[in-house]
Each structure stands twice: as C-alpha cells, then as structure tokens.
Amino acid sequence: MPPVHGRLVAKAVGNAVDLHLPVPVANMTHGGGLGLSQIICTAANARAADGKQPPDVNVRAYEEGYGTPWTIRCNAAGNVVRVPDPSVTVR
C-alpha cells in the first residue's frame, strides 16, 4: 500500500463504526486491498469490546471526496465483505 497522507478516524456510533478515510479507496489499494482489509478489521475488532463479534460489526467507510459511505464487515476469516444496502431492491 502506498503511503497515505492525512488522518484516518474511526469512531464507534451505536452498533457500528464510522471510518473516515483520508483518501479514496482506489488510491489505497495498489497491489490489492490487504491494507484496507486490515484497517477495516482492526476497526471492527476494536468495536467488538462490548461483546459483539467482529463479523457482526458494521463499518461505514467514508472516502475523501465522496459523501455517501459504504458498509462493510470483517468476516471470521479476516476478509472484508460488503453489506448490501437494505434500501436497494434487487430484482
């Protein structure tokens, strides 16, 4: 992962974590998304202190330059899985 300049902020909000990324994800994933997965899983594990398991913690990622977050979870294997938007109907 190339150097990321700026401040990454993670904050527990209710039953989720809001993760504010200082740059767009596309700029962070050169060579794969391993670094991003580690950041997301670390945030999910930190929030798990209240008894929730990391796979049950929603992490809402806010990318620099984008207003709407996307929601992901860290599964039991340590992989990042996107959580579908419940307001979107799949036909």
Residue pairs with C-beta under 8 A, 6 or more apart in sequence:
1 28
1 29
1 30
1 31
1 34
1 35
1 36
2 27
2 28
2 30
4 22
4 23
4 27
4 28
5 22
5 23
6 22
6 23
6 64
7 22
8 19
8 20
8 21
8 22
8 39
9 18
9 19
9 20
10 17
10 18
10 19
10 20
10 43
10 46
11 17
11 18
11 20
12 46
12 47
13 60
15 52
15 57
15 58
16 47
16 57
16 58
16 59
16 60
16 71
17 43
17 44
17 46
17 47
17 57
17 58
17 59
17 60
18 60
18 62
18 69
19 39
19 40
19 43
19 59
19 60
19 61
19 62
20 62
21 28
21 39
21 61
21 62
21 63
21 64
22 64
23 63
23 64
24 63
24 64
24 65
24 66
25 33
25 36
25 61
25 63
28 35
28 36
29 35
29 36
33 80
36 80
37 74
37 78
37 79
37 80
40 59
40 61
40 72
40 74
40 80
41 54
41 74
41 78
41 80
43 57
43 59
44 54
44 55
44 57
44 59
44 73
44 74
45 54
45 74
47 54
47 57
48 54
48 56
48 57
53 76
54 73
54 74
54 76
55 73
55 74
55 75
55 76
56 73
57 73
57 74
58 71
58 72
58 73
58 83
59 71
59 72
59 73
59 74
60 69
60 70
60 71
61 69
61 70
61 71
61 72
62 69
63 69
70 82
71 82
71 83
71 85
72 80
72 81
72 82
72 83
73 80
73 81
73 83
74 80
74 81
75 81
84 90
